[in-house]
Amino acid sequence: MYLTPGAWTQDPLERAFASIHGRLDKEFDFMNQKGRSSGPYPGGGHFNADNSRRLLGLIDEVEELRLALEKVGKSMTVAPEYQRVLDGAKTWLVDSGGSPIPEGFTPVRVEKYDPVFGLADAALELADHSKVSLTVVGEGSYAIVHKFVDPNYEINVARKKLKNNVDARDVKRFRREYEIMKGLDFPYILNVYRYDEVENSYTMEFCESTLEDYVKRRNNQPQFDFSVRRRIALQFLYGLNYLHKKGICHRDLSLKNILLRVFSNGAVTVKLSDFGLAKPRESDFTKTETEIRGTFVDPALDRFKDFEPVNDIWVVGFVLSYLFKGVNRLIADSTPLGQIIQKCSHADPAQRYQTVLEVIAAVENLDTEPIGDPA
């Protein structure tokens, strides 16, 4: 159930979604304007007192509506970009005197036309007709991920479902994503279980964290040392090498779709996920596509259909920078780690590692290094 801001509807819930969306857009537009301005504040601008109070009120309004819907068995979804900004704003907004915009402020991608609020399923009927409660754990541009407890095994299971407003090509791509993953069998690739043709959904292994969140929470902890980070890095690289050996380019590697199973004793297992843009060597699904997509975009790639393993390797440099140092930029120092990262993401594809096996060998040969942020 969706509505564009400003549109008229008889449904009171759709009107509420549209009202909040429209008011958020006004505050986000102003935030972008102030964030770009010059001034004495570290973030380059100051979010005015009235705007700060209004946005704090809107954050409360979103949470109150979410809780109210949960009480009647409904689940509200929020577009990832808007949820990112709402979560971040809570850490720096104050209700008096205005709010200094923090250093490193990322402008909000304001969505004027497509809806940002919607309803997701709150329950799922299983094959034996029993029902389980669903909890939203993630949302992308065309699908929502829930988790539920399987009553037979008492374990968490994830379920990914297409949104209702997608087109036929998205349905085909979604089913193809499932088929690719179903054909993979490797410890560091996410397991998928069953596809539901009626619901356009599939069940899969549940992972407790993304790589992005896992590193962010532990980056300054002594126990999250070089050896632990290297083990995680090698699992990621083994998974990517397996894909390439199977003739598959992922084409959308990011810190959010490298997932981690986190076990009670602290052990973790990497799981590569989100194969919606993956390209098997013999596939003709993307033969007419030239628009380059993905979270990280290799500047040396001219056409998306020409994507090769070396373009996946370009992203590896960013993943290793974040994993080993906790920074969202390429490490540019002259340490052995820095040299590996720079070779992964060299501007000239011919100067990069040509296979993931080469990256694995280089990482395996690394000696323990300090974890501190490089100068």
Buried (B, 14 or more C-beta within 10 A) or exposed (E): BBBBBEEEEEEEBBBBBBBBBBBBBBBBEBBBEBBEEEEEBEBBBBBBBEBBBBBBEBBEBBEEBBEEBEEEEBBBBBBBBBBBBBEBBEEBBEEEEBBBBBEEBEEBEBBEEEBBBBBBBBEBEBEEEEEBBBBBBBBBEBBBBBBBBBEEEEEBBBBBBBBEEBEEEBEEBBBBBBBBBBEBEBEBBBBBBEBEEEEBBBBBBBBBBBBBBBBBEBBEEEEBEBEBBBEBBBBBBBBBBBBBEBEBBBBBBBBBBBBBBBEEEEEBBBBBBBBBBBBBEEBEBBEEBEEBEBBBEBEBBEEBBEBBBBBBBBBBBBBBBBBBBBBEEBBEEEBBBBEBBBBBBBEEBEEBBBBBBBBBEBBEEBEEBEBEEBE
